[in-house]
Amino acid sequence: MRVRSEIIPQKDRAQDAESLQIRKSQVSVPRAAIRISLLALSGNAAVTGTHHLVNSERIKARFGSYHVQVLHQDAATRLASLCSRHDDTDICRTLAVTRFASPTPATLAEADALIRQGDSIGSTLERAGQHLSREIIVEASVPCGEAFTALTGQTVKRGDLLSLRLYRLDAGPDPEALMPYATIAEAHHPEHIPASDEAVLITELGRGDWGADAELALEALLTALQ
């Protein structure tokens, strides 16, 4: 299967514009995952020159507000609810498990310190002048559990299908020499990113050679959803 790698350039300061480029690489992923690549191409693929917002910006633009609730954090992992606020209620729009690369690249240390204090990952790295690239490992669907229902203020029912994405985030000051920063597993509120009818349930997908951080991030997310 071919897996997308999305290069997110720094914003053009004069025009405040962004572009998204896509490169592809071969990885070892089960044949069943081929159907998942259709979701990636139909739902999120873009061409050079397409305006691209990081997740925090998309949540704020769609729902009018945005903030991060860090639910758990240690030296290696962060579990965070990316929320919008409505009538004094926080609605989780993305539940994200981040496995930080170790050691942290020296050029990312300043931004990393802010992220460890609870700031958003993508926007914080961008403000620090870093270039970003996402390499999508897999996209699938997963049933909503009681924990996610509670985080969404009962706006998503147990058993509703959620869009799930697992990817590696690379960053650095030189777009030609980006360094791994984190591996991230995300599940999304259906009003934010709906699950595609073509997406395979993550429980039906055989695991490929994704690496330890990807496996740990995914398992932590699936646990947190329940």
NORPENOR-V689823 format. One record per residue. RES is the residue in one small letter. SS is DSSP state (alpha for helix, beta for strand, coil for the rest). BURIAL is I if it has 9 or more other C-alpha atoms within 8 Angstrom, else O. D_CENTER is the distance of its C-alpha to the mean C-alpha in Angstrom with 1 decimal. Layout:
# NORPENOR-V689823
[[RES/SS/BURIAL/D_CENTER] [RES/SS/BURIAL/D_CENTER]]
This chain:
# NORPENOR-V689823
[[m/coil/I/20.1] [r/beta/O/18.6] [v/beta/I/14.9] [r/beta/I/13.5] [s/beta/I/12.8] [e/beta/I/12.0] [i/beta/I/14.0] [i/beta/I/13.4] [p/coil/I/16.8] [q/coil/I/18.1] [k/coil/O/19.3] [d/beta/O/22.9] [r/coil/O/24.7] [a/coil/O/27.6] [q/coil/O/26.0] [d/coil/O/22.6] [a/beta/O/21.1] [e/coil/I/18.2] [s/coil/I/18.0] [l/beta/I/15.6] [q/beta/I/17.0] [i/beta/I/16.2] [r/beta/O/17.7] [k/beta/O/18.1] [s/beta/O/19.0] [q/beta/O/20.6] [v/coil/O/19.2] [s/coil/O/20.8] [v/coil/I/19.2] [p/coil/I/21.3] [r/alpha/O/23.1] [a/alpha/I/21.6] [a/alpha/I/18.2] [i/alpha/I/19.9] [r/alpha/I/19.6] [i/alpha/I/15.8] [s/alpha/I/16.0] [l/alpha/I/17.9] [l/alpha/I/15.1] [a/alpha/I/13.0] [l/alpha/O/16.1] [s/alpha/O/17.2] [g/alpha/O/14.2] [n/coil/O/12.2] [a/coil/O/14.5] [a/coil/O/16.4] [v/coil/I/19.4] [t/coil/O/20.5] [g/coil/O/21.3] [t/coil/I/18.8] [h/coil/O/17.6] [h/coil/O/13.8] [l/coil/O/12.2] [v/coil/O/9.2] [n/alpha/O/7.5] [s/alpha/I/10.2] [e/alpha/O/12.8] [r/alpha/I/12.1] [i/alpha/I/12.5] [k/alpha/I/15.6] [a/alpha/O/17.0] [r/alpha/O/16.8] [f/alpha/O/17.9] [g/coil/O/19.8] [s/coil/I/18.4] [y/coil/I/15.5] [h/beta/O/15.4] [v/beta/I/13.7] [q/beta/I/15.4] [v/beta/I/15.1] [l/beta/O/16.4] [h/beta/O/16.9] [q/beta/I/16.8] [d/coil/O/18.9] [a/coil/O/19.3] [a/coil/I/16.7] [t/beta/I/14.1] [r/beta/I/12.6] [l/beta/I/12.0] [a/beta/I/11.2] [s/beta/I/11.7] [l/beta/I/10.7] [c/beta/I/13.9] [s/beta/I/16.5] [r/beta/I/20.1] [h/beta/O/22.9] [d/coil/O/26.5] [d/coil/O/25.7] [t/beta/O/23.1] [d/beta/I/19.4] [i/beta/I/17.3] [c/beta/I/13.8] [r/beta/I/11.6] [t/beta/I/8.3] [l/beta/I/8.9] [a/beta/I/6.8] [v/beta/I/8.6] [t/beta/I/8.7] [r/beta/I/11.5] [f/beta/I/13.1] [a/coil/I/15.2] [s/coil/O/18.9] [p/coil/O/20.8] [t/coil/I/18.8] [p/coil/O/19.9] [a/alpha/O/22.8] [t/alpha/O/21.7] [l/alpha/I/18.5] [a/alpha/I/20.4] [e/alpha/O/21.2] [a/alpha/I/17.7] [d/alpha/I/16.6] [a/alpha/O/19.4] [l/alpha/I/18.2] [i/alpha/I/14.7] [r/alpha/O/16.6] [q/coil/O/18.6] [g/coil/I/15.9] [d/coil/I/14.7] [s/coil/I/11.3] [i/alpha/O/9.7] [g/alpha/I/9.3] [s/alpha/I/12.5] [t/alpha/I/14.3] [l/alpha/I/14.1] [e/alpha/I/15.1] [r/alpha/O/17.9] [a/coil/O/19.1] [g/coil/O/19.6] [q/coil/I/17.1] [h/beta/I/16.0] [l/beta/I/12.4] [s/beta/I/11.5] [r/beta/I/8.5] [e/beta/I/10.2] [i/beta/I/9.1] [i/beta/I/10.8] [v/beta/I/11.0] [e/beta/I/10.4] [a/beta/I/12.7] [s/beta/I/13.9] [v/beta/I/14.9] [p/beta/I/17.6] [c/coil/I/17.3] [g/coil/I/19.2] [e/alpha/I/21.3] [a/alpha/I/19.0] [f/alpha/I/16.4] [t/alpha/I/19.4] [a/alpha/O/20.6] [l/alpha/I/17.5] [t/coil/I/17.6] [g/coil/I/21.3] [q/coil/O/22.5] [t/coil/O/21.0] [v/coil/I/19.5] [k/coil/O/22.0] [r/coil/I/21.9] [g/coil/O/21.5] [d/coil/O/19.7] [l/beta/I/17.1] [l/beta/I/13.4] [s/beta/I/10.8] [l/beta/I/8.7] [r/beta/I/6.3] [l/beta/I/6.7] [y/beta/I/6.6] [r/beta/I/8.6] [l/beta/I/8.4] [d/beta/I/12.1] [a/beta/I/14.0] [g/beta/I/17.7] [p/coil/I/20.6] [d/coil/O/21.8] [p/coil/I/19.8] [e/coil/O/21.9] [a/coil/O/21.2] [l/coil/I/17.5] [m/beta/O/16.9] [p/beta/I/14.2] [y/beta/I/12.7] [a/beta/I/10.2] [t/beta/I/8.7] [i/beta/I/5.6] [a/beta/I/6.0] [e/beta/I/5.0] [a/beta/I/8.1] [h/beta/I/9.2] [h/coil/I/12.7] [p/coil/I/14.7] [e/coil/O/16.0] [h/coil/I/12.6] [i/coil/O/11.4] [p/beta/I/14.2] [a/coil/I/14.4] [s/coil/O/16.4] [d/coil/O/19.9] [e/coil/O/19.4] [a/coil/I/16.5] [v/coil/I/17.9] [l/beta/I/17.6] [i/alpha/O/15.7] [t/alpha/O/19.0] [e/alpha/O/20.9] [l/coil/I/19.0] [g/coil/O/20.7] [r/coil/O/18.8] [g/coil/O/19.0] [d/coil/O/19.4] [w/coil/I/15.8] [g/coil/O/16.9] [a/alpha/O/17.3] [d/alpha/O/14.1] [a/alpha/I/12.1] [e/alpha/I/14.7] [l/alpha/I/14.8] [a/alpha/I/11.1] [l/alpha/I/11.5] [e/alpha/O/14.9] [a/alpha/I/14.1] [l/alpha/I/11.6] [l/alpha/O/14.3] [t/alpha/O/16.9] [a/alpha/O/15.3] [l/alpha/I/15.2] [q/coil/I/18.9]]
